[in-house]
Amino acid sequence: MLEESGLYQVKDENSRFVPYLSGGSAGVGLALIELRNLLKDEKWQEELLGIGNTAVSRCFYSPGLFRGLAGLIICANALDKEFGFIHDSSYINKALTTINLYVLEKNNQYFIPGDFTYRLSGDIFSGSSGMLLALSEIGDLGFSWLPIPEVAKVFPSYNKNVSKGTNLKGGEIYV
């Protein structure tokens, strides 16, 4: 749903607007980017820019990868790569300012809470591992957070800005 505000959000079965990677606009955004690259078409620009505006919001359910900020960081990074946004115009720089709302510090150690921020979590779905995967994605080719062998063969956008002979993650070489 593209709102008058310019935000693009997915409405779930309970009529809630969901911006997340799992079942929300961030997941739709990644799929649209892949479809654009597969079809070699520049459709859905307005929707993707609306998803980018959603990704730089400051209020999320949790910091997690699939239902929180980390997934939106991945989406913001993918949108920046797709549209060539850098520095002040980039979604990723704006999305990263939100991370400070979730990072907890004690004795020079940093923690990420899980869903509902009830407890600290180190898992991929809702905790520190997912956030670290999202942060490692910044400025990279993408999809390192998915455990897919030969990811370059699966996602067309992965190869968009890669020259032949480049070493990809997982020991792959783009030919």
C-alpha positions in Angstrom: 0.0 0.0 0.0 1.5 3.3 -1.1 0.4 6.0 1.3 0.1 9.7 0.7 3.2 10.1 3.0 5.2 8.2 0.4 5.7 5.2 2.6 5.1 1.8 1.1 3.9 -0.8 3.6 2.4 -4.2 3.5 -0.8 -4.7 5.4 -1.1 -8.1 7.1 -4.2 -10.3 7.7 -4.8 -8.3 11.0 -4.8 -5.0 9.1 -1.4 -4.0 10.6 1.2 -2.3 8.5 4.3 -4.5 8.5 7.7 -3.1 7.4 9.8 -6.1 8.1 11.8 -8.6 6.1 9.5 -11.4 7.2 6.1 -10.8 5.8 6.5 -7.1 5.3 7.6 -4.3 2.9 11.4 -5.0 3.3 10.9 -8.5 2.1 8.8 -7.3 -0.8 11.4 -4.7 -1.6 14.2 -7.3 -1.9 11.9 -9.4 -4.1 11.1 -6.4 -6.3 14.8 -5.6 -6.7 15.5 -9.2 -7.8 12.6 -9.1 -10.2 13.8 -5.8 -11.7 17.2 -7.3 -12.3 15.9 -10.6 -13.7 13.6 -8.8 -16.1 16.1 -6.0 -16.8 13.3 -3.6 -16.2 13.1 -0.5 -14.1 9.5 -1.0 -12.8 8.4 -0.4 -9.3 10.7 2.6 -8.6 8.0 4.5 -6.7 7.2 1.5 -4.5 10.9 0.8 -3.8 11.5 4.4 -2.9 8.5 4.2 -0.5 10.0 1.1 1.0 13.2 3.0 1.5 11.3 5.7 3.4 9.9 3.0 5.6 13.3 1.6 6.2 14.5 4.9 7.7 11.7 5.1 10.2 12.7 5.0 13.9 10.1 2.8 15.5 10.4 -1.0 15.0 9.1 -4.0 16.9 12.7 -5.2 17.7 16.2 -5.0 16.4 16.1 -8.5 14.9 16.8 -9.7 11.4 13.4 -11.0 10.3 11.0 -8.8 12.4 13.1 -5.8 13.1 15.7 -3.2 12.3 18.4 -5.5 11.1 16.2 -6.7 8.2 15.5 -3.1 7.3 19.2 -2.3 7.3 19.6 -5.1 4.7 16.7 -3.6 2.7 18.2 -0.1 2.9 21.5 -1.3 1.7 20.0 -3.2 -1.2 18.0 -0.1 -2.2 21.1 2.1 -2.1 22.9 -0.4 -4.4 20.0 -0.6 -6.7 19.6 3.1 -7.1 23.3 4.1 -6.6 22.5 6.3 -3.6 25.6 7.3 -1.6 26.3 9.5 1.5 23.5 11.9 2.4 21.0 10.5 0.0 21.6 6.9 1.1 19.0 5.0 3.1 21.6 3.0 4.9 23.1 6.0 6.7 19.7 7.1 7.9 18.8 3.5 9.0 22.0 3.1 11.0 21.1 6.1 13.2 18.3 4.0 14.7 20.6 1.2 15.9 21.5 3.2 19.0 17.9 2.8 20.2 18.6 -1.0 20.6 22.2 -1.4 21.5 22.8 -2.0 25.2 26.2 -1.5 26.8 27.6 -2.9 30.0 31.3 -2.9 31.0 32.4 -2.1 27.4 30.4 -5.0 26.1 27.6 -4.5 23.6 24.3 -6.5 23.5 21.2 -6.6 21.3 17.9 -7.6 22.9 15.6 -10.1 21.3 11.9 -9.9 20.4 10.0 -7.5 22.7 13.4 -6.5 24.1 12.6 -8.7 27.2 16.0 -10.4 27.2 19.3 -10.4 25.4 19.6 -12.6 22.4 22.5 -13.9 20.3 20.4 -15.7 17.7 20.1 -14.9 14.0 16.3 -14.4 14.0 16.0 -11.8 16.7 19.4 -11.0 18.2 23.0 -10.0 17.9 23.9 -12.6 15.2 21.2 -11.3 12.9 22.3 -7.7 13.5 26.0 -8.6 12.8 25.0 -10.3 9.6 23.1 -7.1 8.5 25.9 -4.8 9.4 28.4 -7.0 7.5 26.2 -6.6 4.5 26.8 -2.9 4.2 28.7 -1.9 1.1 28.9 -5.6 0.1 27.4 -7.5 -2.8 24.5 -8.7 -0.7 22.8 -11.9 0.5 25.7 -13.0 2.8 23.0 -13.3 5.5 21.3 -16.2 3.6 23.0 -19.6 3.9 22.8 -20.3 0.1 25.7 -21.9 -1.7 26.6 -20.3 -5.0 24.4 -17.3 -4.2 25.6 -15.5 -7.4 23.7 -18.1 -9.5 20.4 -17.5 -7.5 20.2 -13.7 -7.3 20.6 -11.6 -10.5 21.3 -8.4 -8.5 24.3 -10.0 -6.9 26.2 -9.9 -10.2 25.0 -6.4 -11.2 28.2 -4.5 -10.3 30.7 -7.4 -10.4 33.4 -7.7 -13.0 34.5 -11.1 -14.3 37.1 -12.9 -12.3 36.0 -11.3 -9.0 36.1 -13.6 -5.9 32.7 -13.7 -4.3 31.8 -14.9 -0.9 31.9 -18.6 -0.3 34.9 -19.1 -2.7 32.9 -18.5 -5.8 34.4 -16.7 -8.8 32.2 -14.7 -11.1 32.8 -15.8 -14.7 
